């Protein structure tokens, strides 16, 4: 079996050409030429496996799709113009009027908003906080068709037991979808544990340079082909060949970057965990015994996205802390080279925070590629100025 590092770095060798580029070619075209109409008819009958129009398939994107499918031990992958494009396509394809979506623990806000918006089409959604993974069974309804979750979850970074969720879902004929962006395909492979579909935001670790937006869905041939036929083709969230090429570039260094980030986030957490100006740290590395056991079972390393609660709910102190950061920048997204901070409280969203179970002092932190000791020093000096 190929190592993940080998998959990421493997050169695509097309022996039909007189040359083999180390870096894949960017096939920047909207459509493809066919010498006869008979040739066109033959390929257009199966557009998901042939090049007809780049909104469907493209050679550059196909290289990335095959690599991501291999990395996740899935049969097939389909790329999208964004992570939300991928999630929207899944919902559009798998859900119908009268269905129920069950979301476990904290989930990316736009995903929750999408599920709630689908109530206008007769699809209902509940988001539940679980004390234990097994508790999800009590929230399943007769019309539950999809269980959607992140593990670790957004904001609080709680792990769920993937095998337990899969077993409960299969017993009730329910699809399972996980957003696996936090761990990347390097540190977690949910399909190995019975989850039906894995979603990734390519904008994060896979791209790795804060210069692209993209998404991916990986799963079985049948499910991904169905999503291609309906959610991808009808909604039209097609990734550009150039963004696929940028993601391929990022993939080359993904194992090396993830190894560094795994070590860096542990160092940063160890450096700030005893500071009494920080009330809580949310990350599996410092989780309780149950979370540690789940980490050992499902993760081969740690993603470097975490969160902290300051030991105050004073909004001015929160502002002073974030504004005082010098190495850590303020910004959305994550997974690139730069460390980031993003408070959950914006001064006018208290109700939403309460609904998500978040403190007004909750701050998401991303540990980037800067020296971890420099990040620790930056957090400390910002705390000094705030307190």
Secondary structure, 3 states (H helix, E strand, C coil): CCCHHHHHHCCCCCCCCCCCCCCCCCCCCCECCCCCHHHHHHHHCCHHHCCCECCCCCHHHHHHHHHHHHHCCCCEEEEECCHHHHHHHHHHHHCCCCCEEEEECCCCHHHHHHHHHHHHHCCEEEEECCCCHHHHHHHCCCCEEEEEEECCCCCCCCCCCHHHHHHHHHHCCCEEEEECCCCHHHHCCHHHHCCCEEEEECCCCCCCCCCCCCEEEEECHHHHHHHHHHHHHHHCCCCCHHHHHHHHHHHHHHHHHHHHHHHHHHHHHHHHCCCCCEEEEECHHHCCHHHHHHHHHHCCCCCCEEEEEECCCCHHHHHHHHHHCCCCEECCCCCCCCCEEEECCCCCCHHHHHHHCCCCCEEEEECCCCCHHHHHHHHHHHHHHHC
